[in-house]
Amino acid sequence: MVEVDPTALGVEFLASAVIGGCIGFATKKVAKLLAIVVGVELMAVRYLESQGIVTIDWHRLSAGLVGTSATDPTASVDTHWIESVLSTLTIGAGFAGGFLIGYHRG
């Protein structure tokens, strides 16, 4: 029989919502800073290239990104599928909600 503890699900939801909110807030702040830094660097490189100071082979630079692949490791765990789905949903919903709120507030 499946044993579902509503208190544990609530704690998981709230904890993941708080973590998601913090990460969402920080993500927006870091993304803004990163966009500024990358933009300034690209403008500087393009300026130096237009002046003939730097020569960049853009085709060769991007060629390493074409052949990448990721492996998907899987692990088997003996738990009931309902418990697994409920835990995943509460953590996922809490994190997503908190992330969106934090990102919006950031």
C-alpha positions, 0 to 999 in steps of 0.5 A: 500500500502507498503511504503518502504523508501530506506534511512531508509533501508540504515541506518539500513544496515550500522548501523547493519554492523558497529555493526556486525563488532565490535561484530565480532572483539570482538568475535574473541579476546574473543574467543582466550582468552577464549580458552586459559583459558579453555585449561589451566584449563582443563590441570590443572584439568586433571593433578590434577586428574592424580596425585590423588589429585582431583577426578571428576565424569565426567558422573555426571558432564555432566548429567545436560546438557542432559535434557535442553530445550528452549522455543520459545516465539512469538509475533504478530505485525501488519506490512505488511510482505514485510516491515518485510522481507525487514527490516530483510534482510537489518539488517541481511545482514549488521550484517552478513557482518560486523561480518564476516569482523570484525571476519576476521580482528580480 
